[in-house]
Amino acid sequence: MKNTHTYIHETHTIWANDGEVHIKDEKNTITFNARNLLRDLDSMLYFAIREVNKENKDLKDRLKETIKTL
């Protein structure tokens, strides 16, 4: 199986169905098993917040507020 790399610049649509979470941009859809995605969210948030720290403190603060509401 050939490995491919999909770059998502902006997400257009996010939805969940049948135990899966789907993220769509203008060309591609990425589908995650919801249970496995939940297990990976800790690492995904860590890396995303670390990168945002480098670029944009304001966005980081908004992400933190969003997480608090969950």
N, C-alpha and C positions, 0 to 999 in steps of 0.2 A: 504494500500500500504506500503510495506516494504521500509524503508529508507536504502540506501546504501551509502557507502563512497568510492569515487574513488580518488586515489592518482595519480597525473600526475607528474612524475619525469622529463621527457623530452617530449616536443611536437615534433612529427614527421611531422605532416602536419596540416596546417590551411587553410580553404577555406570557401567561402561564396556562398550561392545558395538559391534562393526562399525566401529571407528575413530572412535567418538563417545563423549563423556563426558556423562552425564546427571545433573542435579541437580534433586531434587524437594522441594517443600514440600507443605503440605497441599492446595494448590489447583493448582499449576502445575508443569510440568517444563520445564527449560531444557536444551537440547541443544547441545553445542559440538562442532565438528570437533576431534578430539584434537590434531592437529598444529598447528592455529591457536591452540588454547587454550594449548598449551605455549609458543608464541611470545609470547603475551600475559601469561603468568604473572609475568614480571619486573615489569611495570607494575602488575599486580593486587596482587602482594605489596607493592610499594612503597607504593601508596595505602592498602592495608589496614593495614600496619604503621604508617604515618604517623598514621592515624586512631586506631589502638589506642594509640599513644604519647600521644595527647591524653586518652584515657579510662582505660586500664588497663595499667599497666606489667607486672603479673604475667602477663597473657595474652600480651603481646608476648614475654616471656621464654620462655613455653611454645611459641609459634610458632617462635621461633628454634631451640629445641631440636629441634622436629620437622623443621625444614628441614635441620639438621645430620645427621639420621639418613638422609636421602635419598641 
